[in-house]
Amino acid sequence: SGCDRKTAGTSSAPTTDEAPSGCDRKTSETSSAPTQNKVANPSDVPQKQLQDDLGVKCGSVTPRWDEVERVLRASNAFEVLGLPVELCADFGLIKRYFLKVSRAIHPDKTDHPQASAAFRKAYGAFETLSDPTRQRRGLYVAG
């Protein structure tokens, strides 16, 4: 009823006090659209799985430091990117894992003193696994 007092004597055009009801409708319309997109887009599921696998939470410093340490400790290209040690012909999967790791360990995103070394190591692993011949060689070395 506070809105009735402010709109009394004015035209029937909506005022800013009436905006929340319009916003509610927009919110309900927009909230249903992303739900439809998530259901229709199956690629969202692997991305969520990648987040869970890597343990990377946006805005948290500790997982980024842990991720840098994990990359530096890794003994082969598969471990660097968090992939299973097996032949992977899906370049898209390799790229997605590299992007997830690189976002977590990028020197601009974390203040870890060895972040740049970890980032170079992750990029080297990505290059190695992107080439099928080098990937097979890495499998042989990894055992």
Stockholm file with secondary structure:
# STOCKHOLM 1.0

chainA/1-143         SGCDRKTAGTSSAPTTDEAPSGCDRKTSETSSAPTQNKVANPSDVPQKQLQDDLGVKCGSVTPRWDEVERVLRASNAFEVLGLPVELCADFGLIKRYFLKVSRAIHPDKTDHPQASAAFRKAYGAFETLSDPTRQRRGLYVAG
#=GR chainA/1-143 SS CHHHHHHTTSCSSCCGGGHHHHHHHHHHHHHHHHHHHHHHCTTHHHHHHHHHHHTCCTTCHHHHHHHHHHHHHCCSHHHHHTCCSSCCCCHHHHHHHHHHHHHHHCTTTCCCTTHHHHHHHHHHHHHHHHSHHHHHHHHHHHC
#=GC SS_cons         CHHHHHHTTSCSSCCGGGHHHHHHHHHHHHHHHHHHHHHHCTTHHHHHHHHHHHTCCTTCHHHHHHHHHHHHHCCSHHHHHTCCSSCCCCHHHHHHHHHHHHHHHCTTTCCCTTHHHHHHHHHHHHHHHHSHHHHHHHHHHHC
//
